Amino acid sequence: MSFKDSIAADLDVFLNTDEFADEHILGGKKIRLIIASDTLNGTPLPHAEGVSLWRKVIYVSCVELGYRPNEGGLLDLDDQTYEVVNVDEQAGLYVITLEANVM
């Protein structure tokens, strides 16, 4: 087995819904992904009364998603629109940081 084959097999375990991943709607497509962190969830923004900052870091297969999201663009995750803050590619996965201001 080649190293690439080994990594692909590991992705199947990592993104298995019986192990780590869950199905979500990302960009209008049902897809397996991992939400690794929900940071600043509900943190009030000092300059905007009644608005909170929500940030999520997700891991999704590059192949399954089918495209690289644009930083600064918008992406819907489970009926919530987020700004794409950062996209990094690591061993066949996109690590995407999403951010939204929610009232």
N, C-alpha and C positions, 0 to 999 in steps of 0.2 A: 504494500500500500504506500502510495506517495504521501509526502507531507501535506499537499493540498487535499488529497482524499481524506486524510486523517482530520484535518481542520473541518472539512465539510461534514464529516460524521459527527464531530463534536458539536457543530451548530445544530444538527438535528436533535441532539439531546438537550442542548441549552434552550432551544426554542420549542421544545416539546410541551404541549399544554398539560401533560400529566406531571411534568417536572417543574419547570420554572416559568414558562410563558403563559400568557392568557390571550384570548382573541379580543381584538379591539377593532374599531373602525378608524382607519388612518387614511386620510385623503380620499374618503369615499369608498375605501376597499377594506373588506374584512381580512385581517392579517394577524399573524402571531407575532407578539412582541413582548418585551419586558419593560415595565416601568420601574426603573432602578431607584429613582428618588423623587419624592414630592417635597421640594424645598420651598421655603418662604410661603407655604400655602396659607393663605388668609392673612399674610402680613400686611397691615394697613400702610398705604402710601402716605407719607406725611404731607405731601403737596396736593392730595386729591381726596377729600373727605368722602368716605363711603366706598372707596375703591381699594382693592387688595391685589397684591402681586402673587401670581401662581407660577411656579416653575416646575417642569418635569424633565427628567432625563430618560430617554427611551433607547432600547437596543432593538434593532430590527434587521433582518436579513437583507443585504443589498440586492440579492437576486429576487427575493419575494416581493420587495417594495418595487423594484424595477426602474428606479430613477434616483438620482441624488437630489434631495431638497435643496433649494437655494437659501443661503443665509440671508436674513432680512426679509424673506418671503413669508407667506402665511401657510399654515398647515392645520387642517381640522383633525382633532383626535377626540373620538367619542362625542361628537356634536358640540365641541368647544373649539373655537378658533384660537390658535396660538401663533406667535411670531417665532420663526426659526432663528435662534440665537447663534447656534453653532452646530456644525455637522463634521464629524470625524469618522474616518473609515478604519476599522480595526479587524483584521482577519475575517473578512466577509460580512462584517456587521457595520451598520451605520450607528453611531452613537450620536443621538440628536438631542440637543437642549432646546426645549420649548418654553416660551414665557407668555403669560397673558395677564392683563389687568382686568379684574372681574369685579362687578358691582354686586 
